[in-house]
Amino acid sequence: MSTDTDNHPGIEARLLPLHVPASIAELRAERRAEADEEVHFTEALATLVIESLTEPGDLVLDPFAGFGTTLAVAQQLGRRSVGVELLPERVRSIRARAPGASVIEGDARGLHALVTEPIGLCLSSPPYMTANAHPRNPLTAYETLDGDYEAYLRELAAIAETVRGLLRPGGHLVLNVANIRHRGHTSTLAWDVARAVGRILPFVGETVICWDSMPQDFTGDYLLTFRPDA
Ligand SMILES: C[S@@+](CC[C@H](N)C(=O)[O-])C[C@H]1O[C@@H](n2cnc3c(N)ncnc32)[C@H](O)[C@@H]1O
């Protein structure tokens, strides 16, 4: 019997490397002119993940599309791409950068109503939160003061649950998340996201992003990989 997995031979056995190099100069050079903050990952990192875990023609999703790194790189590699982004000015920026991508202006917490087509990969860097001194809510693009670390983790896990329902057999979820030092306290954000999302989708492992100069306040930066059939 033929299955979807048979159409994507070998994908279920693919793993990302344990370490990848990353250049802070490259990250800064890729910053969009209109960007008011640093994006979290480079085109080289997105290329590595998309080439390793998808096939040409696959649909790649980024529910926190930002300035569109995932979507633009997916297009360049012959994949289709769909993204969700809350801020209208960033949606406009992505549409200019990746005209072939489908970009939805909306809230990833309503992903189930926004994206219904099967995806081969969800690659995203969610907006970050520290466990202390952080009243601003990352999931409203920091525009409200109702931030709560445990609620934030629960909402990310709920988005992962929707992603689980969208992934085709052999598909992956990859999240770029850092641990962060803020006002004398280190938030184990990466471990906490791995634990919260790992309850929904089995955690496959982490790739350590080896920056030549660590982005400000990060103590470690990771690609966390999850796969339903791991
Ligand atoms: C870390 S950035 C992603 C950067 C992206 N990887 C890039 O390279 O451009 C996170 C993005 O999520 C967006 N965002 C925050 N809350 C959201 C929500 N509830 N739904 C959709 N997007 C949201 C923010 O506006 C921000 O652009």
The ligand as an SDF file (V2000), in Angstrom:
LIG
                    3D

 27 29  0  0  0  0  0  0  0  0999 V2000
   10.8280   36.4710   16.2590 C   0  0  0  0  0  0  0  0  0  0  0  0
    9.7780   37.2000   15.1190 S   0  0  0  0  0  0  0  0  0  0  0  0
   10.0050   36.0990   13.7630 C   0  0  0  0  0  0  0  0  0  0  0  0
   11.1860   36.4970   12.9290 C   0  0  0  0  0  0  0  0  0  0  0  0
   11.3180   35.6950   11.6460 C   0  0  0  0  0  0  0  0  0  0  0  0
   11.9050   34.3990   11.9490 N   0  0  0  0  0  0  0  0  0  0  0  0
   12.1920   36.4050   10.6210 C   0  0  0  0  0  0  0  0  0  0  0  0
   13.3210   35.9720   10.3790 O   0  0  0  0  0  0  0  0  0  0  0  0
   11.7710   37.4100   10.0860 O   0  0  0  0  0  0  0  0  0  0  0  0
    8.1780   36.8160   15.7410 C   0  0  0  0  0  0  0  0  0  0  0  0
    7.0670   37.4530   14.9670 C   0  0  0  0  0  0  0  0  0  0  0  0
    5.8270   36.9760   15.4940 O   0  0  0  0  0  0  0  0  0  0  0  0
    4.8750   38.0150   15.3760 C   0  0  0  0  0  0  0  0  0  0  0  0
    3.7620   37.6980   16.2880 N   0  0  0  0  0  0  0  0  0  0  0  0
    3.6740   37.9280   17.6210 C   0  0  0  0  0  0  0  0  0  0  0  0
    2.5120   37.4360   18.1080 N   0  0  0  0  0  0  0  0  0  0  0  0
    1.8770   36.8550   17.0570 C   0  0  0  0  0  0  0  0  0  0  0  0
    0.6550   36.1660   16.9390 C   0  0  0  0  0  0  0  0  0  0  0  0
   -0.1460   35.9680   18.0010 N   0  0  0  0  0  0  0  0  0  0  0  0
    0.3220   35.6860   15.7190 N   0  0  0  0  0  0  0  0  0  0  0  0
    1.1170   35.8960   14.6420 C   0  0  0  0  0  0  0  0  0  0  0  0
    2.2850   36.5630   14.6900 N   0  0  0  0  0  0  0  0  0  0  0  0
    2.6620   37.0310   15.8940 C   0  0  0  0  0  0  0  0  0  0  0  0
    5.6410   39.2700   15.7370 C   0  0  0  0  0  0  0  0  0  0  0  0
    5.0100   40.4220   15.2190 O   0  0  0  0  0  0  0  0  0  0  0  0
    7.0010   38.9780   15.0880 C   0  0  0  0  0  0  0  0  0  0  0  0
    7.0590   39.5410   13.8130 O   0  0  0  0  0  0  0  0  0  0  0  0
  1  2  1  0
  2  3  1  0
  2 10  1  0
  3  4  1  0
  4  5  1  0
  5  6  1  0
  5  7  1  0
  7  8  2  0
  7  9  1  0
 10 11  1  0
 11 12  1  0
 11 26  1  0
 12 13  1  0
 13 14  1  0
 13 24  1  0
 14 15  1  0
 14 23  1  0
 15 16  2  0
 16 17  1  0
 17 18  1  0
 17 23  2  0
 18 19  1  0
 18 20  2  0
 20 21  1  0
 21 22  2  0
 22 23  1  0
 24 25  1  0
 24 26  1  0
 26 27  1  0
M  CHG  2   2   1   9  -1
M  END
$$$$
